[in-house]
Every structure is written in structure tokens, then in C-alpha cells.
Amino acid sequence: MDLFSRSWAALRAAVAGLPDDAFARPSGCAGWLVRDLVCHLVIDAQDVLITLASPAESEPTRDAVTYWDLADAPPSGDDPLDALIVRLAAAYEDPRLLRFHLDDVGSAAGRAAGLADPDRRVTTRDEVLTTRDYLGAYVLEWTLHHLDLVAHLPDVAGPPAQGLARTREMLERIAGAPFPAALSDTDALLIGTGRRAPTDAERAALGELTERLPLYLG
């Protein structure tokens, strides 16, 4: 629960500090500018609010790791929601408005998470999780998107070390094997999710794990 709050606060702070021209730069999400990614974060914050207000009585069907499904290919941009996000982001025009909306909705999502009962069950995507596991899953979401945000903005601070370590741990559980210790948490996440290709040396270190990578999470 605490790591959710720290990861989300760090990501929102990074967006708040961006100069206007950064919003038109590419992000680490293929086909998305930084403004598109930030608009996606607004949608994510809305989803958090909706889910925290959607209690469930049945037994959990997922946890923080099994929450994530695997796709056969990375997002192509053809998904209707992905296309809608690009149009919504362009409609803001002034980056100040997009910053404000993320701060407004994002702060509310952070407060709601802080007030939530970690053992309460909630429902989302026709699945049931404890609040603790639902917010735990979003540590991975925030951390990967923080890496996407700074992919072409080297002067912007990246995600917290604790969030990187926890996200690596979750990705290793999804992969069913640990990444080589020689790989930093950031490199393990970028390579593991297909955000960059491994070098020859990294591929050799990964060994048989390369056959399971990249993992496209959805």
C-alpha cells in the first residue's frame, strides 16, 4: 500500500515538473508521445477511483501478479481505447491543462488509496482482488510508465528504487525465472517487457530465459 503511494507520487511529481515542450516528445510507449502517456495516466487514475468504489463479496480470483495477462504482441495502436487516448491528449492543446487534470484526479486516487482498507475486496475487469493486491499490481503499472515517461527525457528523475525492485520481483514471477543479477532493475524491466532489445552480452546472460521474453503485459 505504501509503495503504491510512493510510486504514484513520484510519477505525478515527474509529470508536474515537465516543461511544456516535453509533452510533444516521444515516450517509451511505441507510438505515444509524452502527452498521450500522461493522458493514459489520467485514465488509470480514474480506474483506481472506480475500482476502490466497487466492493465485492466473493473470494479473490487474482492477486497482484496474476492480475496481469500476457499478450502475444505489443500494443499496435489499433485498440479503440488506445486510439481514443491519442485524440483526447491532442484535445488538451495546452500542457498546463493536462498537468492540472492529472494532478486533480491523480491526487484523489492517491488519497482514496491511502484511506482504503487493504483487506477489502474490490472488483475490476470482472475479477476480484483484495485492495492490497489491486494497488500492488499498480506499482508495476506506475513503475513501467515512469520508465516510459523518462525514456527520452534523461534529465527527469526516474521511478523510486523500491518500486523498481518490486516490479522486477513481480516480472520475474510472471516470467517464472529470475533475471541475471548483473542486470540492473531498470535494464531487467526494459528488456523483460520488450521496451528495448538485449545486447549480445545480455542475451547470453539471460540464457534460456530469452525464449520467454519479451513479456507484453495487459
Beta strands, then each sheet from edge to edge (+ up, - down):
strand 1: 70-71
strand 2: 121-124
strand 3: 127-130
strand 4: 216-217
sheet 1: 1+ 4-
sheet 2: 2+ 3-
end
